[in-house]
Amino acid sequence: TTEGGVKWPLQQQLADKPVLLSVHFVSADKGFAVGAYGSAWRTVDGGRNWSPMVVGSGRDTDMHLNHIFATRNGVLFATAEFGLAFRSADGGDSWHPLTTGVSGSLWNGLEGANGEIVLLGMSGRVLVSANGGDSFQVFEHDSGQSLSAAVVDASGGLIVVGSGGLVLRGRERFETEIRADRQNLAAVALAADGGLIVAGQLGVERVGSGN
């Protein structure tokens, strides 16, 4: 879309009609999409055309790829099933598996305020790497709920949302909130004024300050 979401013209119908789960653009022209059964694609013309890429090797190429994101210096990360995650430092030409220390599917990831790599998912744990993904420290929370998405707040901490109405706030230690509706939350974002926006089973909702 070039009209703020009013219209969405079809750009290309990908071969085999793969189920795509995540898309990320690093510039107006260059973007990436990943999805089920190892489906991975990239574009260099703003999404008008997409070409396949291979993430992982051997049996790993058939894993569901749940999320893709890039750091500020252009390193790509993809999260997958069974605690797998992959890293590419060459724009998606080659991908290297990471040792995360967990076995549950990883649903999401992002770069933290200080350049740390943050992964989260079915394990209900927050995984943080201070060395670009070479190793991860695992931080626990006491709800046991799966984690769906996160955003960096104005203070540099994380706001994480998940199943059962879970909202976590903090850095290495997290304050746990369970929303009264207990509905699953799938996404979170900060509004321009610092307010917090969540999306989930009940739709999109503004829930107050992100500070």
N, C-alpha and C positions, 0 to 999 in steps of 0.2 A: 504494500500500500504506500502511496505517496500523498494520501489525503487524511492522515491521522486516523486511519482505520475505517473510514466511511465505505470505501470500496476495496475489494481484494481480487484483482484480476489474476487468473491462472497464469503462471509462468512456464511451467513444464510438468508433464505427468511422468514421473520416474518409472523406469522399467520395473516390472513385477509388482508395482504399487506397494512398496514397503510401508510398514507402520513406522512412522517417524515420531520420536518422543522428545527431541530437543533440537533447537537451532540456535546458532550463535554467529554473529557477524563481528569481525575484527576491524572492518572498514566499510565504507559504502558499497564497495565492490566484492570484497572477499568474505565468504561465509562458509559455515559448516553445518551439517545436519546429521544426526545419528538416530538409530532406532532398533527395532526388533531384529533378532537373529544376525547381529553384526552389521546391519545396514549402516553405511557411512558414505556421505556425499560431500562434495565441496563445489563452490562456485567462485568465479573470479570476475563475474560481470553483473553483480548485484542481484543474482538469483534468477536471471533469465535462462541460464543453462547450468546444469549440474552434472558432475562426473563422479563416478564411484571411487572410493579409496578403501584400503584394507587396514583395519585396526587390529593389532595383535597377530598371532601366528598359531598354526595348528588348530587345536580344538577351541582356542580362545576366539577365533574369528566368527564363531557361531553364537557367541554370547549376546544377550540383549544389551545394547548400549543405551543407558538411561538418560545421560546428561553430558553435554559438552560445554566447556568454557575456556577462556584464555586469560592469562595474566597480563598485567600492564606491559610487560616486555615481550609479549607475543607467544609465550609457551602455551601449548594446548594441553588440556586434560580431558579425558573421557572416563565416566564412571560406568560400572557394569554390574552384572550378576556375581554372586558368590564372593563378594568382597574384592572384586577385581577393579583395577583402575589402570589407565594407560596415559603416557605422556609423550608428546611430540614437540621437539624443538626446531623442526624444519618445515613448519606449515602443513603438517599432515602427511608428508612423504613417508615417514617411518614412525612407528609407535613402539614404545617400550613399556612392558608391564611393571607395575609398582607393587611392592609388598606393603599391604595396609594393616595386616594384623587382625582383620575381622573376616567373617565368612558370610555375613548377610549381604544382600544386594545393596549397592550404593545408589541412592536416588538422585543425589545432587552434589554440587560443589561450587566453590568460589574462592577468589583470592581475598585474604583478610586485609585489614588496614595497614599492616606492616609487611606485606608481601608473603605472609604465610599461606599455605595451601590448606583449605578446609574441605573435608568430605563428610557426608552424612547419609544415613539411609535406614535400612531395615534393622540394623543392629541396635538402633536407639542410642548410638554413641556419636560423639563429635570427634572426628579425626583431624589432627592438626600437624602439619609438617613445616618446620622452620628451615628446611634445606631443599626446598623445591620438589619435594615428593620422594626423596631418597629414603626417608623413614618417617614414621608417624607416631605421635603421642595420642593416646586414646583418653578422652574425657567422658566420664559417666554423668548421667542424671538419674533421678530417682523415680521417674514415671514408668519406664519400660516401654514407652510408646515409640513407634518408628518416626523418623525425621524426614520431612519432605523438602524443605527449602530454607534458605537463610539469606539474610542481608546484613551488611555492615551498618551500624547506626552512627549517629553523629559523634559519639564519644570514641569510636573505634572498636566497640564491642560488637557482639553478634546478637541478632534476634533470629531465632530458629523456630519454625512451626512444624507441626506433624499431625499424626493421627490422634483421634480422641480429643480434639480441641487443645492440643499441647502448644504452649508458647514458652520458649526458653530465652532468657536474657543474661548476658555476661560475657566473660572471656574464658578463663580456665575454670572458674566456678560459675555455675549457672543457677539463676533464680527460676524456679519452675512455676508456671501458671497453667491450670486446666480451665478452659473456658466453660461457662455454665451449660452451653448448648452441646458440648462434647462432640461436635461435628468435625470430621476430618478436614485439615487445612492442607492445601497443595502448593500455595505460593505466597510470597510476602514481598512487599516493596515499600520503599520510603517515598512519600509524596514530596513535591518541591518545597513545601513548607515544613518538612520534618515529620509530618503525620505518618502513621502506619496504616498500610492497606494490606488486607489478607484476602485470599480467594480459596474457596473450598466447596463443600457440599451445599452450602447455603448461598452460593454466589460470591460476589465481590463486596467487601465491607470495609469501611474506614473505622478503625478502632481507637484512634487517638494519637497521641504524640509518639514519635519514634525515639525521643531522647531518653 
